[in-house]
């Protein structure tokens, strides 16, 4: 009896959570997408991220037809470079350190 009651309680909670997620998605408050996939119709896309240390990273962001290299740090963010997205794609990959 206890097992059936416990299982019923777990299923009830999961049902409430599923219903809440469904309602939020219908209202547009929650979206579901796989990690690493760009948003459909979005103008901003994170192309690449490189961690430099704790709290420091470089982000390559595509904004329309532009590529932005942004450094994030404890003090905020800094725009390092901005160029056309096509120029960024045509650049040769960096050489491997020896």
Order of alpha helices (4+ residues) and beta strands (2+ residues): alpha-beta-beta-beta-beta-alpha
